[in-house]
Structures are given as C-alpha cells and as structure tokens.
Amino acid sequence: MSTSDELSSSDTSTFAFFAIIKSCYSLGTKILLAAPTGRAAKRMVETTGHKAVTIHRLLEYSFAKGGFVKNDKKKLNCGLLIIDEASMIDTVLMHHLLKAVPLSAILILVGDVNQLPSVGAGSVLKDIIDSGLIYVAELNEIFRQARESLIIVNAHKINRGIIPELKNSSSKADFYFIEKNDPEKVLDIIVTLVKERIPKKFGFDPLRDIQVLTPMHNGVVGSRNLNIKLQEALNLSKISVNYGQNSFRINDKVMQIKNNYDKNVFNGDLGHIDAICHEKSEIVINFEGILVSYEFSELDEIVLAYAASIHKSQGSEYSVVIIPLVLQHYILLQKNLIYTGVTRGKKLVIIVGSKKALIIGIKNNKIATRCTYLKNRLQES
C-alpha cells in the first residue's frame, strides 16, 4: 500500500497518520514507524506521538555481523509498518526492508515522488507507483486554511511548472522573492536577512529557526562560502578548534553527516557546540537537549550548518528557509530541487537571486534518467 503525498499541508499529514494509527490501535494491531533519516523519524514522533526510528535501527544494523539482524529469517514483529519519506529510500535499503516485513503485515509508504530522488541507486517509490499494481492515495487538495499560505500555494505551482506568485504586499506573507542577479549581492542580502531583518521583523532566532538551503556546495553562494560568512556574522566566540578546512567555535550551528549508532546521532541531525576542551581534545554538541561528546579526531562527522545543500535537507523541516538561486547554479537548476527546498519551510520561505535562474529551474523538468527495472518486474509478476 503506497501513499503519494504531493505537498499536503502538515495538518493533512498529521491527520492521516493519526487516523491510521488510531484505527489500527483499536484493533490491537502492533504498529511500527520508521523513516530513512534520524530527522525524518523525529518528525514522525512529533506528528504522531508514537515511537519512530530510522530504517537502519528498525532492521537492527550490526557492524559486528556486517548486516541487518532483521531479515527474511528473522522478521519484524508488526501488523502495520508505516514508512515516511519513502522517496529517499534506494533499491538496496528497500530490498532489506521488504525482506524483513511479515507477509501478514500491512506496509504503508508515505512519500513525495516530486522531490529529489534517493542518493543511492534506484527510483523505488516512483517505480512502485508507476507499476499500477499498488493502491495509491494522492493528497493534492489545498484546504481552505492552507490556501492562506503562499508557501503551499507556490509549492504547488512550482510542482506544476508554473512560476509562483513573486509579488506580495501583505505584511503577514510567508513567501518572498528578492531579486538580485549579482551573487555577491545575493550573499550580502542573505547575511543581512539572517542576522538582522528576519529576527527584527518576524522574531525568529538566527541560529535555531533560520536555515539557508542552497543548490551547490561551491561558489559565492554555495554552502561552504555561506557557512564561512554566516559564522563570521553570527558567532563572535574566540574559543575554537581547527579541523581540516573547518574552524569550529563554541555556539556554532553544526550538522552530523554520518549515522553514528554508538552516539545515537544520525545523518542530518542539527546541533550547537556547547563546549570545546583542548585539554581533553574533545567538543560537546547539544542535539536538541542531548549532549554528545566528540574527540577532535571525530570531527570529520560534522560540518558547519548555517547553510546546507538542499539535498541534505530532505526529510527535514525548518521554521524559516532562505534559498539563493543564481545562474552559477545552472547545472543543478531543476524543478524538483526548487520544490524540495521550498517545501522544507514551515512558516517563512525567502528566495534570493535571479528571476531568470528561478524560471530556468522551474521549467526544467528533465531529471537524470535512472535505469531501473523494478516497474517492469512488478508488472511481470
């Protein structure tokens, strides 16, 4: 059973989760919830109040055994399994997941095939839907209260290849476009927005509420340079440690970029550096109230996160999202990338850059061909 969620509002997704879980609970069904990333799993917990874990943790990945404990011989104990952000699951992970699902269980996949595809090989969710053999419920109605949000309205337009509403005069608007063609000016505006204009006008915290999402790592408004400039603007701490090309300071916003089951932190988790101790050669990072220690030699697992790539943002949501779009990003300007970035914002989305770059991206629906055979095999069977 598959559910394709074409940017329904958060309220719609929440209602769907609650309705399904409540119904199954009343029947005494054992329910499991999971998602590809730690961030996405935490969102499921916040949405449903029900325990949720990463797929790797669900299948009990063991370094000692070099694989998953849960498999076709030792199945999961459940009558219902709900997987969120299913578009992020690649072929290999889906193979291991399905092996561990009991034949008597119901599997519900919740995902958005219009977002960026999985990092790993395959186009699993799209192939399953395109096979025509699986029941699909598509949530694509914008409810009355959601129509008041330009984030939702414009995301739907972007998804249909239509240029979004870029001009608005409302002081309560939640979607803005600031046109600048020079990447250096785009950079300056983003720094000013994060440091001054957004906190002053909307009251959001620069470190905890605002996330800059960019198509690329390199360039003037790539994630590397943006992180350097935003660190300089937002963090004046003199206590720091250098690791490779990175300089980490107390209070820095950082992101975990590897799953670390020993520390119980996962790829995409955001935190803030609480302490740096040169005597012990360690730093302490606060991940939403949980303190985690890292030796200096482990700092390859984290990066500055004032800005991050749109690819890294999948499975996450942020109160405020700022997206730079310039012609330097030409090679990556695609509709699904812009759509993914916009749909990460919950309360405010601001695009800064070239209108030409925005139009090119929205009109570019050519996604790199993925040579898969899953749809055909499903149809043949």
Backbone hydrogen bonds, N-H to C=O, Kabsch-Sander energy under -0.5 kcal/mol:
donor,donor_aa,acceptor,acceptor_aa,energy
2,S,135,Y,-2.5
3,T,109,L,-3.7
4,S,137,A,-1.0
5,D,3,T,-0.6
5,D,111,G,-3.9
6,E,4,S,-0.9
6,E,139,L,-0.6
7,L,5,D,-1.7
13,S,9,S,-1.9
14,T,10,S,-2.7
15,F,11,D,-2.5
16,A,12,T,-2.4
17,F,13,S,-2.5
18,F,14,T,-2.6
19,A,15,F,-2.8
20,I,16,A,-2.2
21,I,17,F,-2.6
22,K,18,F,-2.9
23,S,19,A,-2.1
24,C,20,I,-2.2
25,Y,21,I,-2.6
26,S,22,K,-2.0
27,L,23,S,-0.7
27,L,24,C,-0.6
28,G,25,Y,-1.9
29,T,24,C,-2.5
31,I,29,T,-0.5
32,L,80,L,-2.3
34,A,82,I,-2.2
35,A,53,V,-1.6
39,R,267,N,-0.5
41,A,37,T,-2.1
42,K,38,G,-2.2
43,R,39,R,-1.8
44,M,40,A,-1.6
45,V,41,A,-1.8
46,E,42,K,-2.4
47,T,43,R,-2.1
48,T,44,M,-2.7
49,G,45,V,-2.7
53,V,33,L,-1.6
55,I,35,A,-1.7
58,L,54,T,-2.6
59,L,55,I,-2.4
60,E,57,R,-0.8
61,Y,56,H,-1.9
62,S,67,G,-3.1
66,G,62,S,-1.2
67,G,62,S,-1.7
69,V,59,L,-0.8
69,V,60,E,-1.9
70,K,59,L,-2.4
71,N,74,K,-1.5
76,L,100,A,-3.2
78,C,76,L,-1.0
79,G,30,K,-3.0
80,L,30,K,-2.0
81,L,106,I,-2.8
82,I,32,L,-2.5
83,I,81,L,-0.5
83,I,108,I,-2.9
84,D,34,A,-2.2
84,D,82,I,-0.5
86,A,110,V,-2.3
88,M,85,E,-1.8
89,I,86,A,-1.5
91,T,121,A,-2.6
94,M,90,D,-2.3
95,H,91,T,-2.1
96,H,92,V,-2.0
97,L,93,L,-2.4
98,L,94,M,-2.8
99,K,95,H,-1.6
100,A,96,H,-1.0
100,A,97,L,-0.9
101,V,97,L,-0.6
101,V,98,L,-0.8
105,A,102,P,-1.5
106,I,79,G,-2.4
108,I,81,L,-2.8
108,I,106,I,-0.5
109,L,1,M,-1.5
109,L,107,L,-0.5
110,V,83,I,-3.3
110,V,108,I,-0.5
111,G,3,T,-1.7
111,G,109,L,-0.5
115,Q,112,D,-1.6
118,S,87,S,-0.5
127,D,123,S,-2.6
128,I,124,V,-2.5
129,I,125,L,-2.3
130,D,126,K,-3.1
131,S,127,D,-1.3
132,G,129,I,-1.4
133,L,128,I,-0.5
137,A,2,S,-1.1
138,E,136,V,-0.6
139,L,4,S,-1.5
139,L,137,A,-0.6
140,N,138,E,-1.0
143,F,141,E,-0.8
146,A,143,F,-0.6
147,R,143,F,-1.7
147,R,144,R,-0.5
148,E,145,Q,-0.7
149,S,146,A,-1.9
150,L,148,E,-0.6
153,V,149,S,-2.3
154,N,150,L,-2.8
155,A,151,I,-1.9
156,H,152,I,-2.0
157,K,153,V,-1.7
158,I,154,N,-2.9
159,N,155,A,-2.4
160,R,156,H,-1.3
161,G,158,I,-1.7
162,I,157,K,-3.2
166,L,164,P,-0.6
168,N,166,L,-0.5
173,A,170,S,-1.1
176,Y,349,V,-2.4
177,F,166,L,-0.6
178,I,351,I,-3.0
179,E,177,F,-0.6
180,K,178,I,-0.6
180,K,353,G,-2.0
185,K,182,D,-0.6
186,V,182,D,-2.3
187,L,183,P,-2.5
188,D,184,E,-2.1
189,I,185,K,-2.5
190,I,186,V,-2.3
191,V,187,L,-2.2
192,T,188,D,-2.1
193,L,189,I,-2.9
194,V,190,I,-2.5
195,K,191,V,-2.5
196,E,192,T,-2.8
197,R,192,T,-1.8
198,I,193,L,-2.3
200,K,196,E,-2.3
201,K,197,R,-2.5
202,F,198,I,-2.8
203,G,198,I,-0.9
203,G,199,P,-0.9
204,F,198,I,-0.7
209,D,205,D,-2.1
210,I,205,D,-1.1
211,Q,320,V,-2.4
212,V,306,Y,-1.6
213,L,211,Q,-0.5
213,L,322,I,-2.8
214,T,308,A,-2.3
222,G,219,G,-1.5
223,S,216,M,-2.0
224,R,217,H,-2.0
225,N,217,H,-0.5
226,L,222,G,-2.4
227,N,223,S,-2.2
228,I,224,R,-1.6
229,K,225,N,-2.4
230,L,226,L,-2.8
231,Q,227,N,-2.2
232,E,228,I,-2.0
233,A,229,K,-1.7
234,L,230,L,-2.3
235,N,231,Q,-2.3
236,L,234,L,-0.5
240,S,238,K,-0.7
241,V,248,F,-2.3
243,Y,246,N,-3.0
246,N,243,Y,-2.4
248,F,241,V,-2.9
250,I,239,I,-1.7
251,N,273,I,-2.9
252,D,249,R,-2.0
254,V,252,D,-0.5
254,V,271,G,-2.7
255,M,303,V,-2.7
256,Q,269,D,-2.6
257,I,301,E,-3.0
260,N,265,V,-3.2
261,Y,259,N,-0.5
264,N,260,N,-0.9
265,V,260,N,-2.0
268,G,256,Q,-3.5
269,D,266,F,-2.7
271,G,254,V,-2.6
272,H,286,N,-1.7
273,I,252,D,-2.0
274,D,272,H,-0.5
274,D,284,V,-2.9
275,A,284,V,-1.5
277,C,282,E,-3.1
278,H,276,I,-0.6
281,S,277,C,-0.6
282,E,277,C,-2.2
283,I,294,Y,-2.4
284,V,275,A,-2.5
285,I,292,V,-3.0
286,N,272,H,-3.3
287,F,285,I,-0.8
287,F,290,I,-3.2
288,E,286,N,-0.9
290,I,287,F,-1.5
291,L,289,G,-0.6
292,V,285,I,-2.7
294,Y,283,I,-2.8
296,F,281,S,-2.5
298,E,295,E,-2.4
299,L,296,F,-1.5
301,E,298,E,-2.0
302,I,299,L,-1.1
303,V,255,M,-1.8
305,A,253,K,-3.0
308,A,212,V,-2.3
310,I,214,T,-1.7
313,S,309,S,-0.8
313,S,310,I,-0.8
314,Q,311,H,-1.1
316,S,313,S,-2.2
318,Y,344,R,-2.7
320,V,209,D,-2.3
321,V,348,L,-2.5
322,I,211,Q,-2.0
323,I,350,I,-2.8
325,L,352,V,-2.2
329,H,326,V,-1.9
330,Y,327,L,-1.8
332,L,329,H,-2.5
333,L,329,H,-0.7
333,L,330,Y,-1.2
334,Q,332,L,-1.2
335,K,364,N,-2.6
338,I,334,Q,-2.1
339,Y,335,K,-2.8
340,T,336,N,-2.1
341,G,337,L,-2.3
342,V,338,I,-2.6
343,T,339,Y,-2.2
344,R,341,G,-1.2
345,G,342,V,-1.5
346,K,318,Y,-2.6
347,K,319,S,-2.1
348,L,319,S,-1.6
349,V,174,D,-2.4
350,I,321,V,-2.5
351,I,176,Y,-2.6
352,V,323,I,-2.5
352,V,350,I,-0.5
353,G,178,I,-2.6
354,S,325,L,-2.4
358,L,354,S,-2.0
359,I,355,K,-2.6
360,I,356,K,-2.6
361,G,357,A,-2.3
362,I,358,L,-2.5
363,K,359,I,-2.4
364,N,360,I,-0.9
364,N,361,G,-0.6
365,N,363,K,-1.1
367,I,365,N,-1.1
371,C,369,T,-0.6
372,T,370,R,-1.3
377,R,373,Y,-2.4
378,L,374,L,-2.5
379,Q,375,K,-2.1
380,E,376,N,-2.5
381,S,377,R,-1.7
